[in-house]
Amino acid sequence: MEPTGPVGTATIGKGLLTLSHLHAESLRFSDQTFVQYGVTDRLQLGFGYLWQRGGVWRPLANYALVTERRDRPSFTAGLMHDSLQGGREGYFLSVGKSLPKALPAPLSVYAGAAKITREARYRFVAGGNLRVARGVNLSVQYNGVDPTYGVGVRLGTIKQMPVSFSLLVVNGNTFGSEATFRARLIGK
């Protein structure tokens, strides 16, 4: 729900580290921490840590197979964990596109398929991110089971690195929150 950058693509960027923490009582693992690093402009690697029951580690990876241009969408594949439905591992393929002139405000959307371990079928996943004001975004994500809605606000910076906070409605019915911090570890 980070309010900077488009959804559905490897957006971290080379040399950037993103740390976020999600809390929502309705989740099987109500506290989750994510660390992601932009190895290149197309590849980001990281992990998710699910805090309850002694902790569960899950790998995260995104690779932009095709980068977005004005005349084409991006195609991204990766490893994930199903943070909203119990933390099981999975993989995904999505197509994403920024649509800066579709509405009066910039909009980014994505759609794709995800395969979660121990599930027989693929899930349809989708989402969108609409910038409604400078540093304020509205977002929606669908994980193939339930929607999550968010309002993300960029709170400011710490040593020129953005800090943001999102209020969420998780699984369509419970409030949650996410805090995100980005830091540049190597030069541009």
ChimeraX attribute file (.defattr): number of C-alpha atoms within 10 A of each C-alpha:
attribute: neighborCount
match mode: 1-to-1
recipient: residues
	/A:1	29
	/A:2	27
	/A:3	26
	/A:4	19
	/A:5	15
	/A:6	23
	/A:7	26
	/A:8	28
	/A:9	29
	/A:10	26
	/A:11	19
	/A:12	25
	/A:13	17
	/A:14	19
	/A:15	17
	/A:16	22
	/A:17	21
	/A:18	19
	/A:19	17
	/A:20	20
	/A:21	17
	/A:22	23
	/A:23	19
	/A:24	20
	/A:25	12
	/A:26	16
	/A:27	19
	/A:28	14
	/A:29	22
	/A:30	17
	/A:31	20
	/A:32	22
	/A:33	18
	/A:34	19
	/A:35	19
	/A:36	21
	/A:37	24
	/A:38	23
	/A:39	16
	/A:40	15
	/A:41	16
	/A:42	19
	/A:43	22
	/A:44	24
	/A:45	20
	/A:46	20
	/A:47	18
	/A:48	22
	/A:49	20
	/A:50	22
	/A:51	14
	/A:52	12
	/A:53	7
	/A:54	6
	/A:55	11
	/A:56	14
	/A:57	16
	/A:58	19
	/A:59	18
	/A:60	21
	/A:61	18
	/A:62	25
	/A:63	21
	/A:64	22
	/A:65	18
	/A:66	15
	/A:67	18
	/A:68	17
	/A:69	10
	/A:70	9
	/A:71	6
	/A:72	13
	/A:73	20
	/A:74	19
	/A:75	22
	/A:76	24
	/A:77	23
	/A:78	21
	/A:79	21
	/A:80	23
	/A:81	24
	/A:82	17
	/A:83	21
	/A:84	20
	/A:85	15
	/A:86	13
	/A:87	22
	/A:88	16
	/A:89	18
	/A:90	19
	/A:91	19
	/A:92	20
	/A:93	20
	/A:94	22
	/A:95	24
	/A:96	24
	/A:97	24
	/A:98	25
	/A:99	16
	/A:100	14
	/A:101	9
	/A:102	10
	/A:103	9
	/A:104	10
	/A:105	13
	/A:106	17
	/A:107	22
	/A:108	21
	/A:109	22
	/A:110	23
	/A:111	20
	/A:112	21
	/A:113	19
	/A:114	24
	/A:115	20
	/A:116	20
	/A:117	14
	/A:118	9
	/A:119	10
	/A:120	8
	/A:121	11
	/A:122	14
	/A:123	17
	/A:124	16
	/A:125	20
	/A:126	21
	/A:127	20
	/A:128	23
	/A:129	28
	/A:130	24
	/A:131	23
	/A:132	14
	/A:133	11
	/A:134	10
	/A:135	14
	/A:136	19
	/A:137	24
	/A:138	21
	/A:139	23
	/A:140	19
	/A:141	22
	/A:142	18
	/A:143	20
	/A:144	14
	/A:145	12
	/A:146	14
	/A:147	18
	/A:148	21
	/A:149	24
	/A:150	24
	/A:151	22
	/A:152	26
	/A:153	23
	/A:154	20
	/A:155	15
	/A:156	13
	/A:157	12
	/A:158	11
	/A:159	7
	/A:160	10
	/A:161	12
	/A:162	18
	/A:163	21
	/A:164	22
	/A:165	24
	/A:166	25
	/A:167	19
	/A:168	25
	/A:169	19
	/A:170	23
	/A:171	21
	/A:172	13
	/A:173	13
	/A:174	13
	/A:175	17
	/A:176	22
	/A:177	19
	/A:178	21
	/A:179	21
	/A:180	23
	/A:181	19
	/A:182	22
	/A:183	17
	/A:184	17
	/A:185	12
	/A:186	9
	/A:187	7
	/A:188	8
